[in-house]
Amino acid sequence: MAKKDTFYITTPLYYPSANLTIGHTYTTVAVDALARYKRLQEYDVKFLTGTDEHGQKIEEVAKERGIKPKEYVDGIVSDIKKLWEDLDITYDIFIRTTDDYHKETVKKIFQKLYDAGDIYKGVYEGYYCTPCEAFFTESQLNEGKCPDCGRDVKMEKEETYFFKLSKYQDRILKLLEDNPDFLQPEYRRNEMINNFLKPGLDDLSVTRSSFDWGIKVPFDEEHVIYVWTDALSNYISGLGYLSDDDSDYKKYWPADIHFVGKEIVRFHTIIWPAILMALGEELPKHVFAHGWILFGDDKMSKSKGNVIYPEPIIDLYGVDALKYFLLREFTFGQDGSFTKEKFMNRLNSDLANDLGNLVSRTVAMIDKYNGGIIPEAKEEGEFDEQLKELAISTPNIIDGHMDKLKYSNALEDIWKLISRTNKYIDETTPWILAKDVDKKARLDTVLYNLAESIRIVSVLIRPFMENTSNEIWKQLGIDRSEMTTWESLSDWGGLESGLNVRKSKPMFPRLDVKEEIKRLDEENQKLIDARKGVKKKEKKMEENYISIDDFDKVDLRVAEILKAEKHPNADKLLVFKLKVGEEERQIVSGIADVYAPEELVGKKVVIVANLKPIKLRGVESQGMILSAEKSEAISLLTTLEDIDSGAKVL
């Protein structure tokens, strides 16, 4: 995609189905990431999304519920907008096909096509799929089923207006054959050419007279304008096409890219170009068809009970975790398999271990070794140049990936920089440098280089994970400035020294996969039950009560941490030497992803002193250190006053 001042990008219109799954959110998250990326590069971006609200199935459902179609869709559209708000989707236009300005534009488009002789009246007889709002010939059916959704079709015959789609067959074939970048991925282009264009196009039925919920044909109110003529026109009606103010249309059209699901490629790359050709308007530059998110190896379906909703994931793990997983795990353009295990493991490995740990360790070391002030780089040394070269070259690599919509590759290369920065810590050993006063200049340089690499990472991840980017800036003491622009990534050293770092809770605490899968299942099921109106009995609190005799059996003591180090055989475990009164004892605790060992020495904590000793991954643990947990935050328990170690907690 060639650079220019404006960038117009769209999602397909969403059918107003209640309760969108993570599969439904996939397109919108991808479009939003590209829109954010282009804004970082200072494009004038226009991002359109919305809902397709007309058609027979809407009318039928509303009738079953005893309400008007508009009343039915209003509630659902409100829920969709709320989900986009929860996902922090930065759209500029949310268009509804029930919006008055859209309806007026569609009528004008229909009239213009009719006046040009591209629409004529006739009778249609064919196989109709109600969920897809589409007619098919017998040869297009797949074993007698709809070729798009696989559902049953029914033979219908009715008076209709036709669009002369066959008239544009040769031009569309030439478009796809001569412009391989118009439709991607490549195999989708081949599918359109070989399965639809070369066998020959029939004229297209563009009105219905068997139901009433839709935009009326301006010169024949017995007919409503067929959904695809109606819905597809949103991409230009949303910009003011054929309105009194078409300045946005003149500024942003043609679209730089339409994102679509693979099931609606035919409509966007055959029907939509033909309509635009008939109108004498420019065609969109690109159409990209992504795949589906499968649950394991099967398509997500409410009827199959294999649906995962985005809301519980956002509530439990944050919106950035969901966005990162969707864009990192799957190759955009192909089907991808979602499993809860994959999701949890990706969070642990990439977000907790790699990025989260890097930021926590760096901020903790700057706090401990330089009073919380980001130092100046003073003394270059071994390994510095390798880190700098990778950091400066990565933005160009990301540009190449994003121009080809390779989200997963872009994130993979960002994580190579994160991994290299983590390795730099191990190579330069700041904790050893800190012990030698003569090596203070080298220590300062190492700490600066770590902070600068993290700054670069924070800008690179911004299109995908804005909240995480903001949190990193907060911890590094960065305000939005020249240090946070995409342009600032071209040179090393953009981070100002002298900033005050701010220690914070871990951005991505490490998860117990089995426990979190159970937790996610429970929250997802609660949402499913709530939407079905199922009420679940809450357990009475009394069932969890213990007696005073039970409590007396637990010996809680204050202990002072004398030493803390990583477990030799487990990344998430720390091994503590503790002073408990006159006694010393060893306890193993799973908080390595929350606290750096060096920041805990000298702290007072509360322990269970009479717990039976056990071995954890080969190291004996003589008790338990207590901590409090809420959502993602974990905090060790301590006392308000400076109490001597060994004191009993009553």
VOGU-3710 file (C-alpha; in Angstrom, 3 decimals, decimal comma):
1> makkdtfyit> 0,000/0,000/0,000  1,496/3,293/-1,076  1,632/6,014/1,533  -0,728/8,969/1,184  -2,270/11,608/3,409  -5,606/9,838/3,964  -6,423/6,241/4,774  -9,974/4,851/4,602  -10,551/1,443/6,156  -13,746/-0,532/6,835
11> tplyypsanl> -15,114/-3,612/8,502  -18,118/-5,362/6,950  -21,432/-4,421/8,486  -22,350/-6,757/11,312  -25,701/-8,480/11,301  -27,384/-7,432/14,570  -27,137/-10,811/16,263  -27,239/-10,729/20,045  -24,094/-11,754/21,906  -21,102/-11,455/19,591
21> tightyttva> -18,420/-14,110/20,155  -14,649/-13,605/19,987  -14,919/-14,770/16,377  -17,147/-11,801/15,585  -14,679/-9,412/17,246  -11,723/-10,662/15,188  -12,277/-8,430/12,138  -12,906/-5,322/14,207  -9,823/-5,839/16,367  -7,685/-6,305/13,235
31> vdalarykrl> -9,082/-3,202/11,530  -8,630/-1,166/14,697  -4,970/-2,220/14,961  -4,303/-1,102/11,382  -6,151/2,180/11,942  -4,070/2,865/15,068  -0,872/1,985/13,229  -1,702/4,384/10,390  -2,549/7,155/12,849  0,840/6,654/14,519
41> qeydvkfltg> 2,337/7,270/11,093  0,293/10,496/10,949  -2,216/9,437/8,295  -5,618/11,097/8,273  -7,552/7,900/9,021  -11,261/7,301/8,532  -12,428/4,008/10,081  -16,003/2,841/9,370  -17,974/0,021/10,927  -21,658/-0,582/11,625
51> tdehgqkiee> -24,667/-2,862/11,393  -26,753/-4,340/8,555  -30,296/-4,229/9,939  -32,750/-4,974/7,129  -34,017/-8,240/5,708  -36,427/-11,099/6,118  -34,828/-12,807/9,093  -34,917/-9,603/11,179  -38,583/-9,156/10,342  -39,354/-12,776/11,273
61> vakergikpk> -37,543/-12,667/14,642  -39,160/-9,352/15,578  -42,597/-10,755/14,692  -41,970/-13,806/16,894  -41,167/-11,467/19,797  -44,161/-9,261/19,182  -42,149/-6,073/18,574  -41,274/-3,835/15,641  -38,058/-4,716/13,729  -36,465/-1,352/14,587
71> eyvdgivsdi> -37,201/-1,858/18,273  -35,617/-5,301/18,097  -32,402/-4,129/16,429  -32,036/-1,002/18,595  -31,329/-3,058/21,706  -28,837/-5,309/19,958  -26,987/-2,422/18,311  -26,644/-0,808/21,725  -24,978/-4,007/23,000  -22,640/-4,116/19,988
81> kklwedldit> -21,570/-0,516/20,591  -20,964/-1,343/24,254  -18,734/-4,261/23,256  -16,751/-2,038/20,882  -16,372/0,410/23,761  -15,105/-2,390/26,034  -12,659/-3,416/23,307  -11,585/0,230/22,918  -12,329/0,212/19,186  -11,440/3,609/17,679
91> ydifirttdd> -13,951/3,811/14,825  -14,780/7,188/13,289  -18,139/6,234/11,747  -20,707/3,769/13,081  -23,313/3,418/10,359  -26,659/1,671/10,659  -28,584/0,735/7,530  -31,648/2,104/9,321  -30,054/5,582/9,500  -32,115/8,062/7,481
101> yhketvkkif> -29,136/9,439/5,571  -28,117/5,931/4,491  -31,637/5,077/3,338  -31,824/8,246/1,255  -28,478/7,498/-0,391  -29,497/3,910/-1,204  -32,670/5,162/-2,881  -30,630/7,589/-4,987  -28,162/4,834/-5,933  -31,018/2,516/-6,951
111> qklydagdiy> -32,664/5,249/-8,999  -29,366/6,097/-10,692  -28,784/2,454/-11,655  -32,364/2,145/-12,907  -32,125/5,327/-14,969  -28,896/4,032/-16,544  -30,665/0,837/-17,632  -28,713/-1,426/-15,275  -31,830/-2,441/-13,311  -34,933/-4,050/-14,855
121> kgvyegyyct> -38,073/-5,811/-13,607  -38,636/-9,554/-13,863  -39,508/-12,744/-11,980  -36,971/-14,698/-9,978  -37,133/-18,377/-9,178  -34,287/-19,922/-7,277  -32,949/-21,366/-4,039  -32,985/-18,860/-1,194  -30,994/-18,939/2,063  -32,738/-16,795/4,656
131> pceafftesq> -29,767/-16,452/7,094  -27,471/-15,303/4,253  -30,180/-13,281/2,492  -28,950/-14,790/-0,786  -30,304/-16,595/-3,845  -28,384/-19,451/-5,489  -28,723/-21,556/-8,610  -28,847/-25,324/-8,237  -25,275/-25,629/-9,546  -24,028/-23,243/-6,859
141> lnegkcpdcg> -25,459/-25,299/-3,987  -23,153/-27,514/-1,971  -24,867/-30,910/-1,645  -28,197/-29,123/-1,741  -27,176/-26,657/0,987  -26,219/-22,991/0,994  -22,602/-22,748/-0,288  -21,821/-19,961/2,189  -23,273/-21,128/5,511  -24,204/-24,767/4,866
151> rdvkmekeet> -27,819/-24,325/5,973  -30,975/-25,486/4,219  -32,322/-23,448/1,310  -35,848/-23,215/-0,069  -37,172/-22,691/-3,580  -38,794/-19,302/-3,958  -40,449/-17,489/-6,846  -41,387/-13,835/-6,787  -41,454/-10,629/-8,780  -38,167/-8,787/-8,468
161> yffklskyqd> -35,922/-6,157/-9,955  -32,641/-7,421/-11,397  -29,243/-5,756/-11,594  -27,337/-6,516/-14,827  -24,440/-8,229/-13,095  -23,651/-10,312/-16,178  -22,914/-7,079/-18,079  -19,847/-6,509/-15,888  -18,518/-10,072/-15,840  -15,611/-9,468/-18,229
171> rilkllednp> -14,541/-6,249/-16,497  -14,550/-7,893/-13,082  -12,653/-10,908/-14,388  -10,042/-8,588/-15,856  -9,899/-6,655/-12,566  -9,056/-9,787/-10,595  -6,698/-11,257/-13,187  -4,750/-8,049/-13,836  -4,642/-6,802/-10,227  -3,527/-9,636/-7,925
181> dflqpeyrrn> -3,389/-7,255/-4,940  -7,046/-6,258/-5,280  -8,213/-9,383/-3,434  -6,026/-11,155/-0,919  -5,166/-13,823/0,124  -4,315/-15,205/-3,319  -6,413/-18,364/-2,983  -9,547/-16,262/-2,415  -8,916/-14,482/-5,708  -8,525/-17,819/-7,488
191> eminnflkpg> -11,748/-19,007/-5,863  -13,708/-16,038/-7,205  -12,240/-16,419/-10,695  -12,668/-20,180/-11,045  -15,877/-20,777/-9,072  -17,947/-17,743/-10,033  -16,576/-15,607/-12,852  -15,406/-18,171/-15,396  -18,581/-20,319/-15,094  -20,539/-17,138/-15,838
201> lddlsvtrss> -22,539/-14,601/-13,823  -26,332/-14,401/-13,794  -28,110/-11,118/-13,334  -28,697/-10,382/-9,668  -32,039/-10,104/-7,881  -31,836/-6,817/-5,962  -35,333/-6,425/-4,493  -37,829/-8,508/-2,513  -41,604/-8,266/-2,411  -42,363/-11,104/0,018
211> fdwgikvpfd> -41,529/-9,051/3,136  -41,641/-5,398/4,125  -38,622/-4,671/6,391  -36,208/-2,726/4,209  -35,668/0,391/2,127  -38,500/0,911/-0,349  -37,727/1,122/-4,071  -38,271/4,848/-4,759  -40,524/4,270/-7,770  -42,217/1,002/-6,675
221> eehviyvwtd> -43,056/0,702/-2,977  -44,249/-2,878/-3,371  -40,554/-3,797/-3,362  -37,827/-3,367/-0,761  -34,206/-3,056/-1,862  -32,343/-6,309/-1,425  -29,896/-6,479/1,467  -26,656/-6,608/-0,490  -27,412/-3,562/-2,610  -28,487/-1,845/0,590
231> alsnyisglg> -25,665/-2,994/2,882  -22,779/-2,683/0,424  -23,648/0,944/-0,275  -22,778/1,862/3,328  -19,113/2,253/2,412  -19,954/5,357/0,361  -23,166/6,514/2,040  -21,147/6,804/5,268  -18,946/9,357/3,498  -21,852/11,431/2,202
241> ylsdddsdyk> -22,054/10,078/-1,355  -24,890/11,753/-3,330  -25,685/13,962/-0,317  -25,631/17,737/0,037  -22,192/17,424/1,670  -20,004/14,894/-0,114  -16,678/16,411/1,018  -15,678/13,285/2,943  -16,470/11,139/-0,079  -14,242/13,294/-2,263
251> kywpadihfv> -11,511/13,239/0,380  -11,426/9,563/1,431  -12,855/7,497/-1,429  -11,734/5,114/-2,847  -11,303/2,983/0,254  -7,765/1,819/0,885  -9,016/-1,520/2,140  -12,247/-3,375/2,908  -11,840/-6,128/5,502  -14,350/-8,974/5,100
261> gkeivrfhti> -14,966/-12,474/6,396  -14,348/-15,277/3,930  -18,088/-16,047/3,689  -18,875/-12,670/2,065  -15,950/-12,351/-0,351  -18,195/-12,878/-3,385  -20,403/-9,926/-2,499  -17,456/-7,578/-1,973  -15,325/-8,570/-4,958  -17,966/-9,284/-7,617
271> iwpailmalg> -21,253/-7,563/-6,755  -19,801/-4,438/-5,102  -17,278/-3,676/-7,904  -20,046/-4,176/-10,486  -22,306/-1,670/-8,697  -19,475/0,855/-8,510  -18,671/0,331/-12,206  -22,319/0,924/-13,062  -22,291/4,124/-10,988  -19,088/5,277/-12,676
281> eelpkhvfah> -17,223/5,426/-9,372  -13,716/4,306/-8,442  -13,203/0,850/-6,947  -11,674/0,180/-3,526  -7,920/-0,406/-3,703  -7,884/-3,649/-1,732  -10,207/-6,252/-0,264  -8,795/-8,626/2,343  -10,675/-11,757/3,386  -9,778/-13,252/6,750
291> gwilfgddkm> -10,686/-16,705/8,000  -12,763/-17,892/10,914  -11,751/-18,490/14,493  -12,585/-22,107/15,223  -13,128/-23,642/18,630  -10,564/-26,425/18,458  -11,286/-27,685/14,945  -14,944/-26,681/14,775  -16,671/-23,388/13,998  -18,008/-21,585/17,062
301> skskgnviyp> -21,752/-22,066/17,340  -24,257/-21,314/20,087  -26,224/-24,426/19,101  -23,110/-26,570/19,579  -22,350/-24,979/22,929  -18,739/-24,173/22,009  -18,975/-20,381/22,191  -16,446/-18,164/23,956  -17,557/-14,594/24,553  -15,086/-11,717/24,745
311> epiidlygvd> -16,557/-10,097/27,869  -15,303/-12,657/30,436  -11,835/-12,618/28,873  -11,723/-8,815/29,036  -12,983/-8,795/32,630  -10,515/-11,437/33,837  -7,377/-10,689/31,821  -7,811/-7,262/30,228  -8,591/-6,128/26,704  -4,925/-6,076/25,660
321> alkyfllref> -4,506/-9,761/26,453  -7,419/-10,643/24,171  -6,214/-8,368/21,357  -2,680/-9,701/21,596  -3,843/-13,299/21,434  -6,154/-12,762/18,453  -3,514/-10,970/16,404  -0,477/-13,000/17,488  -1,842/-16,545/17,506  -3,491/-16,645/14,076
331> tfgqdgsftk> -2,150/-16,022/10,587  -4,470/-13,323/9,296  -6,319/-14,617/6,243  -6,467/-18,222/7,396  -8,710/-20,051/9,839  -7,340/-20,186/13,361  -8,031/-22,532/16,248  -8,885/-21,040/19,647  -8,368/-23,118/22,760  -8,292/-21,871/26,323
341> ekfmnrlnsd> -4,966/-23,653/26,859  -3,404/-21,745/23,952  -4,735/-18,482/25,328  -3,412/-19,057/28,864  -0,037/-20,316/27,674  0,397/-17,335/25,358  -0,350/-14,975/28,261  2,158/-16,732/30,497  4,980/-17,050/27,993  4,738/-13,809/26,025
351> landlgnlvs> 3,022/-11,320/28,314  3,964/-12,401/31,839  7,392/-13,997/31,336  8,719/-11,869/28,480  7,201/-8,377/28,441  5,832/-8,074/31,977  8,944/-9,479/33,610  11,221/-7,254/31,519  9,431/-4,071/32,569  9,163/-5,096/36,254
361> rtvamidkyn> 12,837/-6,074/36,524  14,087/-2,966/34,774  11,993/-0,537/36,822  12,934/-2,361/40,044  16,659/-2,161/39,227  16,491/1,541/38,328  14,636/2,122/41,589  17,139/0,143/43,637  20,428/1,042/41,971  19,823/4,667/40,950
371> ggiipeakee> 17,174/5,997/43,322  14,394/5,607/40,773  16,007/7,983/38,246  16,714/6,892/34,668  20,474/7,561/34,354  22,509/8,835/31,423  24,374/6,373/29,236  28,051/6,913/30,071  30,208/3,908/29,287  29,609/1,709/26,270
381> gefdeqlkel> 30,387/-1,966/26,562  29,919/-5,444/25,186  26,426/-6,395/23,927  25,255/-2,756/23,636  25,583/-2,507/19,873  23,671/-5,743/19,236  20,727/-4,468/21,257  20,762/-1,057/19,568  20,963/-2,473/16,049  17,994/-4,758/16,603
391> aistpniidg> 15,939/-1,989/18,246  16,546/0,475/15,397  15,935/-2,067/12,619  12,708/-3,495/14,065  10,363/-0,577/13,134  11,149/-0,985/9,419  10,472/-4,700/9,695  7,117/-3,947/11,342  6,259/-1,506/8,530  6,792/-4,288/5,995
401> hmdklkysna> 4,609/-6,725/7,886  1,783/-4,251/8,485  1,681/-3,218/4,823  0,969/-6,891/4,064  -1,436/-7,279/7,041  0,875/-9,816/8,684  -0,103/-9,009/12,249  1,306/-12,191/13,729  4,676/-11,651/12,044  4,784/-8,054/13,277
411> lediwklisr> 4,193/-9,099/16,873  6,650/-11,960/16,548  9,402/-9,531/15,529  8,529/-7,115/18,339  8,901/-10,030/20,735  12,332/-10,809/19,291  13,389/-7,376/20,532  11,786/-8,077/23,925  13,633/-11,400/24,157  16,912/-9,750/23,144
421> tnkyidettp> 16,444/-7,124/25,860  15,795/-9,816/28,473  18,964/-11,575/27,316  20,856/-8,268/27,631  20,025/-8,231/31,354  21,555/-11,673/31,801  24,602/-10,725/29,716  25,364/-7,456/31,528  24,406/-8,609/35,089  23,438/-5,209/36,591
431> wilakdvdkk> 23,211/-6,734/40,086  26,921/-7,577/39,924  27,869/-4,163/38,501  25,981/-2,564/41,388  28,356/-4,161/43,909  31,399/-2,342/42,477  31,424/1,443/42,867  34,000/1,706/40,069  31,474/0,232/37,641  28,744/2,796/38,304
441> arldtvlynl> 29,170/4,403/34,863  28,738/1,035/33,165  25,733/0,233/35,364  24,124/3,543/34,399  24,569/2,746/30,709  23,056/-0,709/31,077  20,036/0,681/32,946  19,552/3,404/30,343  19,793/0,926/27,473  17,178/-1,291/29,090
451> aesirivsvl> 14,796/1,630/29,595  15,359/2,912/26,034  14,713/-0,525/24,517  11,497/-0,784/26,536  10,466/2,690/25,317  10,885/1,537/21,725  8,884/-1,615/22,480  6,131/0,501/24,066  5,657/2,463/20,835  5,883/-0,632/18,614
461> irpfmentsn> 3,104/-2,424/20,539  0,852/0,634/20,671  -1,333/-0,263/17,651  -2,071/-3,635/19,235  -1,980/-2,977/23,005  -2,530/0,681/23,814  -3,307/0,169/27,505  -0,081/-1,763/27,994  1,819/0,924/26,116  0,327/3,550/28,447
471> eiwkqlgidr> 1,253/1,503/31,519  4,864/1,187/30,357  5,045/4,945/29,812  3,671/5,467/33,300  6,268/3,164/34,855  9,105/4,833/32,915  7,819/8,293/33,845  7,129/9,194/30,190  4,462/11,699/29,232  3,141/11,784/25,663
481> semttwesls> 5,793/13,670/23,745  8,305/13,238/20,970  9,475/10,157/22,866  6,223/8,361/21,994  5,946/8,957/18,244  6,579/6,406/15,505  9,134/8,796/14,038  11,098/8,676/17,313  11,922/5,020/16,635  14,326/5,870/13,821
491> dwgglesgln> 17,208/6,706/16,195  18,509/5,266/19,443  18,569/7,561/22,465  15,126/9,161/22,296  14,453/8,494/25,979  15,302/11,428/28,220  17,492/10,657/31,205  16,436/12,055/34,573  12,866/10,709/34,431  11,479/9,170/37,617
501> vrkskpmfpr> 10,358/5,571/37,257  7,250/4,444/39,111  7,114/0,908/40,441  3,754/-0,734/39,921  2,023/-4,074/40,149  2,904/-6,607/37,446  1,104/-5,863/34,193  0,538/-9,558/33,466  0,773/-11,847/36,516  1,626/-15,434/35,675
511> ldvkeeikrl> -1,429/-17,711/35,523  -2,107/-21,180/36,812  -3,396/-22,608/33,531  -5,699/-25,282/34,957  -7,200/-22,941/37,528  -7,685/-20,136/35,028  -9,371/-22,390/32,465  -11,811/-23,424/35,166  -12,315/-19,788/36,134  -12,888/-18,684/32,536
521> deenqklida> -15,339/-21,539/31,947  -17,313/-20,489/35,018  -17,486/-16,828/33,995  -18,348/-17,680/30,389  -21,119/-20,004/31,548  -22,467/-17,329/33,904  -22,779/-15,004/30,914  -24,456/-17,696/28,800  -26,908/-18,455/31,622  -27,629/-14,767/32,182
531> rkgvkkkekk> -28,418/-14,284/28,501  -30,706/-17,295/28,573  -32,392/-16,011/31,720  -31,126/-18,930/33,828  -30,825/-18,087/37,513  -28,206/-19,933/39,533  -28,429/-20,519/43,251  -25,605/-18,884/45,157  -23,861/-20,908/47,833  -24,617/-19,679/51,317
541> meenyisidd> -21,673/-18,049/53,057  -22,304/-20,243/56,100  -21,069/-23,256/54,159  -17,567/-21,744/54,252  -17,507/-20,901/57,975  -14,903/-22,411/60,298  -15,002/-22,562/64,094  -12,660/-20,756/66,500  -11,161/-24,162/67,282  -10,256/-24,575/63,610
551> fdkvdlrvae> -8,615/-21,161/63,531  -6,614/-21,846/66,707  -4,862/-24,675/64,902  -3,209/-22,209/62,481  0,024/-20,625/63,780  0,565/-17,315/61,962  3,909/-15,550/62,582  5,735/-12,438/61,432  8,943/-13,304/59,562  11,807/-11,225/58,160
561> ilkaekhpna> 13,157/-12,075/54,696  16,924/-12,559/54,964  17,518/-13,849/51,449  15,489/-14,476/48,287  16,591/-16,215/45,109  15,102/-17,972/42,122  14,239/-21,644/42,409  16,790/-23,704/40,450  14,100/-25,830/38,787  11,008/-23,603/38,461
571> dkllvfklkv> 10,646/-20,147/36,894  7,623/-19,082/38,970  9,038/-20,088/42,371  11,270/-18,108/44,747  13,248/-19,684/47,608  13,309/-17,593/50,814  15,521/-17,678/53,908  13,423/-16,248/56,746  14,080/-15,203/60,320  11,225/-16,263/62,606
581> geeerqivsg> 12,204/-15,078/66,076  15,461/-16,886/66,903  14,840/-19,507/64,237  15,762/-19,497/60,547  13,707/-21,449/58,065  13,264/-21,910/54,307  10,007/-21,371/52,432  9,284/-21,730/48,712  6,630/-19,403/47,248  5,164/-19,005/43,739
591> iadvyapeel> 5,535/-15,247/43,361  8,530/-14,986/41,016  6,401/-13,352/38,338  5,195/-10,701/40,805  8,297/-9,720/42,800  11,989/-9,514/41,920  14,056/-11,369/44,584  16,318/-8,405/45,306  13,433/-6,094/46,263  12,127/-8,407/49,021
601> vgkkvvivan> 15,188/-8,693/51,268  14,505/-7,064/54,656  10,724/-7,063/54,253  8,450/-8,369/57,024  5,837/-10,898/55,935  3,236/-13,141/57,544  3,744/-16,895/57,346  1,884/-20,059/58,329  4,511/-21,469/60,680  3,009/-24,855/61,520
611> lkpiklrgve> 2,323/-26,101/57,998  3,720/-29,550/57,315  7,015/-29,227/55,341  6,886/-30,373/51,726  9,267/-30,424/48,773  8,429/-28,155/45,835  10,336/-29,153/42,693  13,063/-30,710/44,855  13,461/-27,859/47,404  12,014/-28,139/50,929
621> sqgmilsaek> 9,455/-25,544/52,010  8,887/-25,164/55,766  5,645/-23,187/55,794  3,735/-20,752/53,617  4,082/-17,009/52,950  0,638/-15,382/52,866  -0,468/-12,999/50,133  -3,673/-11,296/49,056  -4,985/-11,467/45,516  -7,656/-9,537/43,662
631> seaisllttl> -8,056/-9,756/39,892  -4,485/-9,418/38,605  -3,009/-7,768/41,714  -1,022/-9,821/44,265  0,430/-8,374/47,479  2,365/-10,061/50,282  0,756/-9,706/53,715  2,658/-7,573/56,241  1,948/-5,414/59,331  1,245/-1,705/59,748
641> edidsgakvl> 3,873/-1,334/62,482  7,464/-2,636/62,528  6,832/-5,844/64,507  9,692/-8,136/65,544  10,044/-11,358/63,595  8,528/-14,314/65,394  5,580/-12,303/66,732  2,353/-14,292/66,709  -0,491/-13,010/64,534  -3,739/-13,099/66,526
//
